[in-house]
């Protein structure tokens, strides 16, 4: 039986405030094999973990992440909008998460958020952080902006890289053949048997996002994907375990 891994999307996002230490800790606690999170740059060039380009949806601050210094971002509350229970939860920074990860064995899928804004030099900064914390063998770098992945390939060919897709282009096969990266991260609704087979044949690890329903989790497991990304890792692990024991 293939070992399918569960990655917690933005941490245990379904039950905890997304992209926070609380969400990452929960994922580690329940036995997820990895976490996925997003990285932007602050005004003073620090690597900030948050999904949106703006702060309004998930934190007590407003405006663009890029317009705030790291110090200003540290004053924001990233928990209270999810639930009063998480009042005081902070916006994390990449270095902090890597420090914390030294005590566990989680894989970390770092999404470089350059698909809407160009963050000058963000790829090199992320690579430097990975090297500094010696996380080379536990990090996958992904992006919807495939130019960012090209940059990583030039700057750090040893690091694992993945191509993110929302919807699939008609020339998908050409892209996968040309890029020759190691990971293929499609949205779950775009992944079907033939696309899955194509990516597998070309040597890609297939890590679809985001499957939260048991039916979707089982469907992806039956396809034999490598990783299932989910907002509810605890639920996904149970569903996977039940499916495997029935198989």
Secondary structure, 3 states (H helix, E strand, C coil): CCCCEEEEECCCCCCCCCCCHHHHHHHHHHCCCEEEEEEEECCCCCEEECCCCECCCCCCCCCEHHHCCHHHHCCCCCCCCCCHHHCCCCCCEHHHHHHHHCCCCCEEEEEECCCCCCCCCHHHHHHHHHHHCCCCCCEEEEECCHHHHHHHHHHCCCCEEEEEECCCCCCHHHHHHHHCCCEEEEEHHHCCHHHHHHHHHCCCEEEEECCCCHHHHHHHHHHCCCEEEECCHHHHHHHHHHHHHHC
